[in-house]
């Protein structure tokens, strides 16, 4: 009985160590770096989606903007969740766009009045990346400690599957 308990304990310790090592290697322990950028957030061209997360139109909005991104080298996909769904059947409102001014009837524009913003850089595998709420909380804490007032708009700039920048405009 004692040998079984020791063997099971050793296996659990080894598995826990391997799990922690994998989590760390995938970037799970990478810090979120936050800095103040002294310029306006870039204007965006994109599509508003209002509906439930399962709606095919949401996927089509992302596909349309990915296609625009390939036509405009140097641009990146941006999302602004104005109303985030609490569940799969809740209504959401999201702006999906790129940082290029495109004149097309089907696209809308977003411009920001702030003359500066907080930039949070997140680098990790999508499997261990911190949740959006965790990143927002870190941004709010940084703003509070620096005595800055945020506009409560959070723009996710998707650089790659492993890198996301969160832009939080500062009220002037």
Secondary structure, 3 states (H helix, E strand, C coil): CHHHHHHHHHHHHHHHHHHHHHHHHCCCCCCCEEEEECCCCCCEEEEEEEEECCCHHHHHHHHHHHHHHHHCCCCCEEEEEEECCCCCCCEEEEEEEECCCCCCCCCEEECCCCCCEEEEEEECCCCCCCCHHHHHHHHHHHHHHCCCCEEEEEEEEEEECCEEEEEEEECC
